[in-house]
Amino acid sequence: MIMRTIFTFLFVLAVSFCFAAKVDTVSVFSHSMQKNIPSAVVTPNGYDKSQQYPVIYLLHGYSGNYKDWTNDSVAEKLADRHHIIIVCPDGGFSSWYFDSPIDKNFQYETYITNELIPYIDQKYSTIADKNGRGITGLSMGGHGALYLAFRHQDLFGTAGSMSGGVDIRPFPNNWDISNRLGAYQDNPKNWEENTVINMLHLLTPNSLAIIFDCGSSDFFYKVNCELHEKMLYMNIPHDFVSRPGAHDWGYWKNAVEYQALFMARFFEYMICPRP
């Protein structure tokens, strides 16, 4: 019994030292929305300001918040494993990471690209270049990550999506999207211009390293397959992963491991290219 207790203590101690990333909660004032917005910033074990680190922006889904990815130390483990900084912004209950054309209180594209990223690059020791910056997220955040990366290829070198709502048009009555863009029947242009699947023409060839995935039991599975087919037709390089899974944290905790590895390899190649 004593030996078992000692073993359990040593195991817990080893796990605690295994992932020693630090989580800061920062509050960044948004001039575009006139409010403070929190983010979780995860720095890896051994973070040293004399070094520069790649950054992954990791977006939460509908009804979530900036703490979601730090539950169960998901982001901390990734930061330590790949020796990167992870930033988890709060995207509001239902922002979809748009600059809403109908609600000035939802200007999250401007916030992330013009306000949050400069703050992070100033406060933390980052590689302040697109080749050291990636973005991904789940569900609403998966849409948001590709949306922001497609529209800001000068800021992001790699982008991903997990179970993303990559085509919002089939869901005109869901997840408060109409509150951001207006009702589909009254504002079809807003919907057509702000759905990821219609934004592929914005991509400069080989400007982004892209990965996205979706479980075969997910209600977003069809639109992800359609995005994959359209990208194949347009000869846009990308990784698309399809495997059994639903729209839940069991799937996302697995998916984010692959996405982080994909991005870490991108950073390694771009920062230290092989001869």
Helices and strands as residue ranges (DSSP letters): H 2-18, E 22-30, E 35-43, E 55-59, G 68-73, H 74-82, E 85-89, H 108-110, I 111-116, H 117-123, G 130-132, E 133-137, H 140-151, E 158-162, H 177-181, H 188-193, G 196-198, G 200-202, E 209-215, H 221-233, E 239-243, H 249-271
